[in-house]
């Protein structure tokens, strides 16, 4: 194992921590996957986070973000956009996941915290300070992960 392999190994380890959606969230009914179910969750459920596959079309993202802004005028749910559809498929044990909502609960908060950690590792960004913990997405009050 060379020093060059360490970042890749660490990324895989962090991904391994971030994807236990399959175990706790899906079994407990804490995930709404698919555009229609995600939209319904944004309109009627307590949502902790919104997942968009990295390759999601901008039109779908725009529509779901508009629903989220309309419902959550204050602190909106976190938005995760760096996972690929294949990674979401694996995490949720279902094919072709492009959009999903994480319903409020401790398991969702744990997954979101692990996603933040993985994203910070991949981008090299330092952890946010308390005052910066919920940065705006285009000034809309949405935390982007």
Order of alpha helices (4+ residues) and beta strands (2+ residues): alpha-beta-alpha-beta-alpha-beta-alpha-beta-alpha-beta
